Amino acid sequence: MSFIIGNFVCSNQSIHLSMDIRKPIIQVAKVILPLLLGGAILYWMYRDFDFALVKDVMLNDMDWTWMLLSLPFGVTAQLFRGLRWRQTLEPIGEHARTNTSVNAVFLSYATSLVIPRVGEFLRCGVLKRYDNVTFSKSLGTVVTERAVDSIMVLLVTVVTLLLQLPVFHHFFATTGTRLDTFLGQFTSTGYIVTFICLIAVLLLLWWLAMVLHLSHKIRDIISGLWQGVISLRNVENVPLYLFYTIGIWGSYFLHFYLTFHCFESTTGLGINCALVSFVVGSIAVIVPTPNGAGPWHFSVKTMLILYGVESNAALSFVLIVHTVQTLLVVLLGIWGWMALSLTKPVGKSQQ
């Protein structure tokens, strides 16, 4: 009997030891794997690219005025997101301060550059620390937020496809290209990249399911999430909510579209091309890499080439635009961190 008990204790100790060993490995993998995936795609895209072209474009060919004009919309997109988030917390009895909500969003996007998607949990933690907002409830509103954003992407996608049907028809008619031959031009590496991106999305969904399944407070989490999800039903000012939502996605689009006027190769493509590229890029960032690096470059470059942009010009465009916009995210994250460090938690200051 003592032998059996001893074996059972040893096996339990082995399980706990195994879990203790696996935990840091999983944490490291969450950082390394997205970086490797994004890096591998970028390496494949730019393996034969002459980076001196980018320097020449930035110094001699770019109209930086349009780039500067695009940057405020990168700020307003996150600002509107923070304001909308605060609004969805009100119906479930959670009262976050405006500055805390906005700065939490700023910080979350910057953090997600290191570990994709972790920013969603971080900003809920920020509200818990500074404004005593229930973590599971705020996370539920984030789930709602993502559902609304998905619907917006779907609507923009449908509208864009309907607007561009004549363009695609004209393209295939004038070039004599059919869908099967067009896909045949896709290299084996291109198919591999697409396949890897799909696998990465599936792994992300699996990881989220495991996190929820292994939690010891699963009932409380689900209850809080559900309250957050249904919070949209009781939003007091629906027109204001819609304004914030349209403001978010309008800002995202203008943040991207105005950069078309920075480059000679894209300035004449028009708003329709920008819409197609924007939609495809928005879908590509679902793949968990830092700020969509890799999948975003690949998808937007492909669309630009479809509209007649030369390959090197398309590569320069996506590299410069993504780098500048990522730097803006970093700066906003630093601002959010500094502002929060000067913010006193509820109970230590007057609201």
Disulfide bonds with the S-S distance in Angstrom:
none
